[in-house]
Amino acid sequence: MTIRRQYSLPNCTLVLDGFSDSNSTTGIPDSRPVMSSLFNAECHFVGCEQPLLGGRDFLTSLVTTVSNYAQEFLSGIPRPAVAQPAPGLVSLVKGDRDNIHQLQATIDPSNDPKGIESHSAGKPTQVNLSTIQLFDLLEAIDQFLADKRTLPDIMIPLQPIRKAIAQPIAAQAVPLGLGFASLVAASLIGYALPFQQVPPPKSSVQTTTAPTKPAAAPTTAPTASPQPAATTTPAPTSAAPSKTGKITEATQIGFLERKLQRDLRQNWQGSSQIKQVANFQVNVNQDGQIVSYQSAGTTTATQSNLTPLAKLAIKNPDANQAIGNFNVAFNPTGSIDIKPSVPLEGTMNLGKAIADPQLQTTLAEQLKTTLQKSLTSTKPIDTQNLDYRVAVTTTGEIADYEPTDRRAYDNEPKTPLPKLAKFNAQAAISQEPLAQYKVTFQPDGKIIVAPK
């Protein structure tokens, strides 16, 4: 499974691309897969057009170098050189001006997976960082190291500083010792002062304590408890992450399946190059966004590159969102088959319906006008009627639609529906009502909108 993790700060972004081993685990409950191997690491800085990039050795060297430099910069204690897997790959030294730090990285041709720096491979690339950029880079690295689902085997080895190295700064400890002595003296003086007896406050609440159980907590009225009141977490809706971290409600899965179908169709540019079925396991969040995917069966990396999955997968997905699991097949005919890969709960329907007849009529007229204005050509889309089921919200936005037959499916990109549809997560969990219509694009260019 190809995975992308991104750690973003205002002035620095660390991007990691890797693969997941299905057998790898960290023992920490999390719906995100574990990134066990890395094939690309990128470090972007605001104001720098060219990112620093490389492979695992580059990332390890970057983490070690920046961490050691930051500790030395903040403490003022010079640190001994630490052995690295790729010495000289990344270096960080003070610049020629205050608050400037020179970060230098050498791009290894074998660690240039994107080929965007082939012209400079093997040559050092230098970036002058401000102190703010340095701290943002350090924070991005800290976020990466704290993420146990991403390359958990990479860590910073902590080494104590030898006495011979720390000895020159012994003078810095003198003010600290004087301050500690003053604190001790103040404590002794305070100890000699008389202690004022303060009677305990009288409680206006009667308590009952069992005589045979002196350790039992007294029973008090709720309004007089000195402890802060415990907060009660409200019951989650069906869109909240389930106990298993998976979306299994049938209606919500139906909405997500149609959203995934539309996104893949609109972005699949290499359909003519697929010579055999390419199968994948695809995971989407509650907003219909692809968070991860994995090839299945005999599907090759070459076939995977012909699909839009890598383009549509979002960066740094929210681990708290529940996930919908689907089996996706890209066919040589240009069609895409999508089926849920987990058992579903409940009965699949089209969501909550708008019951107001007058509002339904108004929305139908509004939908017809919107579609008619959105047609980019006066020529008919097809020589036969094309029928679609279209659902709109109370404000007239198209929240869901699907073709009713194969002819409508094939001509769907020619209609204005893909550009007008906006996925509505609330409608998917029946929290926002929808009006359902049958929309027909006729050969004469007219559009018929009828209640479904």
C-alpha positions in Angstrom: 0.0 0.0 0.0 1.4 3.4 -1.0 1.2 5.9 1.9 2.0 9.6 2.1 2.5 11.4 5.4 2.9 15.1 5.7 4.0 17.2 8.7 3.2 20.9 8.0 4.4 24.0 9.8 4.0 27.6 8.7 7.5 27.8 7.3 8.4 24.2 6.7 6.7 21.0 5.4 8.1 17.5 5.7 6.6 15.0 3.2 7.2 11.2 3.4 6.2 8.6 0.8 6.5 4.9 1.6 4.9 1.5 1.6 3.0 -0.4 4.3 3.8 -4.0 5.2 0.5 -5.8 6.0 2.3 -7.7 8.8 3.8 -4.6 10.4 2.2 -3.3 13.6 3.1 -1.0 16.5 0.6 -2.3 19.1 -1.1 1.1 19.2 -4.8 1.3 18.3 -5.0 3.4 15.1 -7.0 3.2 11.9 -4.0 4.4 9.8 -1.6 1.8 8.3 2.0 1.6 9.4 4.5 3.0 7.0 7.3 0.5 7.3 9.5 1.5 4.3 10.4 4.8 2.7 11.1 5.6 -1.0 10.9 9.4 -1.0 11.4 12.2 1.6 10.9 15.9 0.8 11.6 19.0 2.8 10.0 22.2 1.6 10.7 25.7 3.0 8.7 28.9 2.4 10.5 31.1 -0.1 12.6 28.2 -1.5 11.5 26.9 -4.9 13.7 23.8 -4.8 12.9 21.3 -2.0 15.5 19.0 -0.4 14.7 15.4 -1.2 16.2 11.9 -1.0 15.6 8.5 0.4 15.9 6.9 3.8 19.6 7.8 4.3 18.7 11.4 3.6 15.9 11.4 6.1 18.0 9.7 8.8 20.8 12.1 8.3 18.4 15.1 8.3 16.8 14.0 11.6 20.1 13.4 13.3 21.9 16.5 12.1 19.0 18.9 12.8 18.4 17.5 16.3 22.0 17.6 17.3 22.5 21.2 15.9 19.3 22.4 17.7 20.5 21.0 21.0 23.9 22.7 20.6 22.3 26.0 19.5 19.9 26.2 22.4 22.3 25.0 25.1 25.5 26.5 23.9 27.3 23.2 24.6 29.2 21.8 21.6 28.3 18.2 20.9 30.6 15.5 19.6 30.1 14.2 16.0 27.7 11.4 15.7 28.2 8.5 13.3 25.6 8.6 10.5 24.6 5.9 7.9 25.5 8.4 5.1 28.1 10.8 6.4 28.2 14.2 4.6 24.7 13.8 3.2 23.2 16.6 5.3 25.1 19.3 7.3 23.9 22.2 9.3 26.2 25.0 10.5 25.9 28.6 11.7 25.7 31.2 8.9 27.8 34.3 8.4 25.0 36.5 10.0 23.1 36.2 13.2 20.0 34.1 13.1 21.1 32.4 9.8 21.7 28.7 9.7 23.1 27.0 6.6 21.5 23.7 5.8 23.3 21.7 3.1 22.2 18.4 1.5 23.8 16.3 -1.2 21.3 14.6 -3.5 22.2 11.0 -4.2 21.0 10.0 -7.8 19.7 6.7 -6.4 17.5 8.7 -4.0 15.9 11.0 -6.5 12.8 9.0 -7.3 11.0 11.9 -8.9 13.9 12.9 -11.1 13.2 16.6 -10.6 16.7 17.1 -9.3 18.6 15.0 -11.8 20.5 18.0 -13.0 21.9 18.6 -9.5 22.2 15.0 -8.3 25.5 14.5 -6.5 25.9 18.2 -5.9 25.3 19.9 -2.6 22.2 22.1 -2.3 22.3 24.8 0.3 19.4 26.6 2.0 19.9 29.5 4.4 17.3 29.1 7.2 16.2 31.7 9.6 15.8 30.8 13.2 12.1 30.6 12.8 12.4 28.2 9.8 14.9 26.1 11.9 12.4 25.7 14.7 9.6 24.8 12.3 11.9 22.2 10.8 12.7 20.9 14.2 9.0 20.7 15.1 8.2 18.9 11.9 10.9 16.3 12.8 9.5 16.0 16.3 6.0 15.3 14.9 7.4 12.6 12.6 9.3 11.0 15.5 6.2 11.1 17.7 4.1 9.4 15.0 4.5 5.7 15.8 2.6 4.8 12.6 5.4 6.2 10.4 8.8 4.5 10.2 8.8 3.5 13.9 12.3 2.1 13.6 13.8 5.5 13.0 14.8 7.2 16.3 17.4 9.6 17.6 20.2 7.9 19.7 20.7 9.9 22.9 24.3 10.2 24.1 25.4 11.8 27.4 28.0 14.6 27.0 31.4 13.6 28.4 32.7 15.6 31.3 35.7 16.9 29.3 33.3 18.5 26.9 31.0 20.0 29.4 33.9 21.3 31.7 34.4 24.6 29.9 30.9 25.8 30.8 31.2 25.0 34.5 31.3 28.7 35.2 27.7 28.9 34.0 26.7 26.8 37.0 27.8 29.5 39.5 24.7 31.7 39.3 22.6 28.5 39.5 24.4 27.4 42.7 24.0 30.9 44.3 20.3 30.9 43.5 19.8 27.5 45.0 21.7 28.6 48.2 19.4 31.6 48.4 16.4 29.5 48.1 17.5 27.2 50.9 18.2 30.2 53.2 14.8 31.6 52.5 13.2 28.3 53.3 14.9 28.1 56.7 13.8 31.6 57.6 10.2 30.8 56.6 10.4 27.6 58.7 11.2 29.6 61.8 8.2 31.8 61.5 5.1 30.9 63.7 2.5 28.9 61.8 -1.0 30.4 62.0 -3.7 27.8 62.8 -6.6 28.2 60.4 -9.8 26.3 61.4 -11.3 24.1 58.7 -14.3 25.5 56.8 -17.7 24.5 58.1 -19.6 22.4 55.6 -23.2 23.2 55.1 -23.8 19.7 53.7 -24.4 16.7 55.9 -22.3 13.6 55.2 -22.9 10.0 56.1 -19.9 7.7 56.7 -20.1 4.0 57.4 -18.4 3.4 60.8 -17.1 0.0 59.7 -15.4 1.3 56.6 -13.4 4.4 57.6 -11.8 4.5 54.2 -15.1 4.9 52.3 -15.8 8.2 50.6 -18.5 10.4 52.3 -21.8 10.8 50.5 -22.4 14.5 49.7 -25.0 16.5 47.9 -24.0 17.1 44.2 -24.0 20.9 44.6 -21.5 20.9 47.5 -18.8 18.6 46.0 -15.4 20.4 45.9 -14.3 18.2 43.0 -14.9 19.5 39.4 -18.0 18.0 37.8 -17.3 15.2 35.4 -18.1 16.1 31.8 -20.3 13.7 29.8 -19.3 13.0 26.2 -22.4 13.2 24.0 -23.4 10.1 22.1 -21.8 10.2 18.6 -23.8 10.3 15.4 -23.5 7.6 12.8 -20.8 9.7 11.1 -18.5 9.5 14.1 -15.7 6.9 14.2 -17.1 3.5 15.1 -15.5 1.2 17.7 -13.8 -0.6 14.9 -12.8 2.5 13.0 -14.8 1.4 10.0 -17.9 2.8 8.3 -20.5 0.1 8.0 -23.8 1.9 7.8 -25.3 0.9 4.4 -26.7 4.3 3.3 -23.5 6.2 4.2 -21.5 3.6 2.3 -23.7 4.1 -0.7 -23.1 7.8 -0.8 -19.3 7.2 -0.4 -19.3 4.6 -3.2 -21.0 7.0 -5.6 -18.6 9.8 -4.6 -15.6 7.5 -5.2 -17.0 6.4 -8.6 -17.3 10.1 -9.7 -13.9 11.1 -8.5 -12.1 8.2 -10.2 -14.0 8.6 -13.5 -13.2 12.4 -13.7 -9.5 11.9 -13.0 -8.7 8.6 -14.9 -6.6 9.7 -17.8 -4.9 6.4 -18.6 -8.0 4.3 -19.2 -7.0 3.4 -22.7 -3.7 2.0 -21.5 -5.1 -0.5 -19.1 -4.9 -3.9 -20.8 -6.1 -6.1 -18.0 -8.2 -5.5 -14.8 -6.4 -3.7 -12.1 -7.7 -4.4 -8.6 -7.2 -2.3 -5.5 -8.3 -2.0 -1.9 -9.2 1.6 -1.4 -10.0 3.4 1.9 -12.0 6.6 2.1 -12.9 8.9 5.0 -16.3 10.3 6.0 -15.9 13.2 3.5 -15.3 10.7 0.6 -11.6 11.4 0.3 -9.1 8.6 -0.4 -6.8 8.2 2.6 -4.9 5.1 1.5 -5.0 2.3 -1.1 -3.3 -1.0 -1.9 -3.0 -3.1 -5.0 -4.6 -6.5 -4.9 -4.1 -9.8 -6.8 -1.7 -9.6 -9.7 -1.9 -5.8 -10.2 1.5 -4.4 -10.9 3.1 -1.0 -10.0 2.9 -0.1 -13.7 -0.9 -0.6 -13.7 -1.2 1.4 -10.5 0.6 4.4 -12.1 -2.1 4.4 -14.8 -4.9 5.0 -12.2 -5.7 8.3 -10.5 -5.4 6.8 -7.0 -2.0 8.5 -6.2 -3.3 11.8 -7.4 -6.5 11.7 -5.3 -5.0 10.3 -2.1 -4.9 13.1 0.5 -1.9 14.0 2.5 -1.7 13.6 6.3 -5.3 12.2 6.8 -7.1 12.6 10.1 -6.6 9.5 12.2 -9.8 10.1 14.2 -12.1 9.7 11.3 -13.8 6.4 10.5 -12.9 4.7 7.3 -15.0 3.1 4.5 -13.4 0.1 2.7 -14.0 -0.7 -0.9 -12.8 -3.1 -3.6 -12.1 -1.1 -6.8 -11.5 -2.6 -10.3 -10.3 -0.6 -13.2 -11.4 -2.4 -16.4 -9.9 -2.3 -19.9 -13.3 -1.2 -21.2 -13.0 2.1 -19.3 -15.5 1.3 -16.6 -14.8 1.1 -12.9 -16.4 -1.4 -10.6 -16.7 -0.5 -6.9 -18.0 -2.7 -4.1 -17.8 -2.4 -0.3 -15.3 -4.9 1.2 -16.9 -5.2 4.7 -20.4 -6.4 5.8 -22.9 -3.5 5.9 -25.4 -2.7 8.7 -29.0 -1.5 8.0 -30.9 -1.0 4.7 -29.4 1.2 2.0 -31.5 4.1 1.0 -31.1 7.6 -0.6 -31.1 9.5 2.7 -33.7 11.7 4.4 -36.3 13.1 2.0 -37.7 16.7 1.8 -41.4 16.5 2.5 -42.5 20.0 1.5 -44.2 19.7 -1.9 -43.9 23.4 -2.6 -40.1 23.3 -1.9 -39.8 20.3 -4.1 -41.3 22.2 -7.0 -39.1 25.2 -6.4 -36.0 23.1 -6.3 -37.0 21.3 -9.5 -37.2 24.5 -11.4 -34.0 25.7 -9.9 -32.2 22.5 -10.8 -33.5 22.7 -14.4 -32.3 26.3 -14.8 -28.8 25.4 -13.3 -28.3 22.5 -15.6 -29.5 24.3 -18.7 -27.1 27.2 -18.0 -24.2 24.8 -17.4 -24.4 23.1 -20.8 -21.2 24.1 -22.7 -22.5 23.3 -26.1 -25.8 23.7 -28.1 -25.2 20.3 -29.7 -27.1 17.3 -28.2 -25.1 15.1 -25.8 -26.4 11.9 -27.4 -28.9 10.7 -29.9 -31.0 9.1 -27.2 -32.4 10.1 -23.8 -29.9 10.0 -20.9 -31.5 9.5 -17.5 -29.9 10.3 -14.1 -31.1 10.3 -10.5 -30.2 13.6 -9.0 -30.5 14.7 -5.3 -30.4 18.3 -4.2 -30.3 20.0 -0.8 -32.8 22.6 0.5 -30.4 25.3 -0.9 -30.4 23.7 -4.4 -26.9 22.2 -4.4 -26.5 18.8 -6.1 -25.3 16.5 -3.3 -25.7 13.1 -5.1 -26.4 11.6 -8.5 -26.0 8.5 -10.5 -26.7 7.3 -14.1 -29.6 4.9 -14.5 -28.1 2.8 -17.3 -24.9 2.1 -19.2 -25.6 4.6 -21.9 -26.0 7.4 -19.3 -22.9 6.1 -17.5 -20.7 6.4 -20.7 -22.0 9.9 -21.5 -21.8 11.2 -17.9 -18.6 13.2 -18.5 -20.4 15.2 -21.2 -23.1 16.4 -18.8 -22.7 19.3 -16.4 -23.4 17.0 -13.4 -19.8 16.1 -12.5 -18.8 19.7 -12.1 -21.9 20.8 -10.2 -22.0 17.9 -7.7 -20.7 18.7 -4.2 -20.5 15.8 -1.7 -22.5 16.4 1.5 -21.4 14.3 4.4 -24.4 15.3 6.5 -26.8 14.1 3.8 -24.9 10.8 3.7 -25.8 10.2 7.4 -29.4 11.3 6.9 -28.8 14.5 8.9 -29.8 16.8 6.0 -32.9 16.1 3.8 -32.7 15.8 0.0 -35.1 16.1 -2.9 -34.8 13.3 -5.4 -35.4 13.9 -9.2 -35.2 12.1 -12.5 -33.2 14.3 -14.9 -33.4 13.5 -18.6 -31.1 15.0 -21.2 -32.9 14.8 -24.5 -31.4 14.7 -28.0 -33.1 18.0 -28.9 -31.1 19.7 -26.1 -34.0 20.1 -23.6 -33.7 18.9 -20.0 -36.6 17.4 -18.2 -36.7 17.4 -14.4 -39.4 15.2 -12.7 -39.9 14.1 -9.1 -38.3 10.7 -8.5 
